[in-house]
């Protein structure tokens, strides 16, 4: 693969690790640096959220290593992933650690950087398009809008044990005037909705659940805090999903009809009254 402007991009040195974001799924949303890394890496350690077609862009001689974490299934521990990155780099390979979205947005990229720094392995961070911004944009939902919310709050939907994080301040979240964007929250959405409503968020606040954002499999469920738990089951929402709570969801019905998306036309999957 030929990467445009390759002469202006940094050299991918043997014995180094590049931690790159693969974006929400559409290969067209890769950065030039991420595409270069795919084309030149000797080993690619990827997670489960890397979109279909992206690994097809890899160096044909690269070793592809799937160390993705999957909900409800046996998954490698973070310490094992850290050790594998160090081991591959010490073999003199050009190592690409490829993550869905952005490596520093709920991607544990910071933990891996610390492990590489401790092992004295040179590394480069290649930011990616995070689903909480790019994925919502592909669904016709601007994460901010002057008339609907001037803030955006990004929240993880579960802790290491799979439950809600214990340190979230629901009173503060319920008072936030803009969008609340929850990552990895499909399994805890009912509890999230209950806590937000209990803390004072109106039960009819709009919600969108965007599955497989930016890909041909993208689907969107529009609902609200009062009915989201029912609609997720009824409409069979699928992972990976990004969830946004707030008035910005209403914009999708107004701008989406003319928005070009990947592989499909705009369609409103569901709206709960």
Helices and strands as residue ranges (DSSP letters): G 6-8, E 17-21, G 27-29, H 32-40, E 43-46, G 55-57, E 63-66, H 78-90, E 95-99, H 109-118, E 123-126, I 131-135, H 136-138, E 152-156, H 170-175, E 179-183, G 186-188, H 189-198, E 206-211, E 219-224, H 228-234, E 241-245, G 247-250, H 251-255, G 256-258
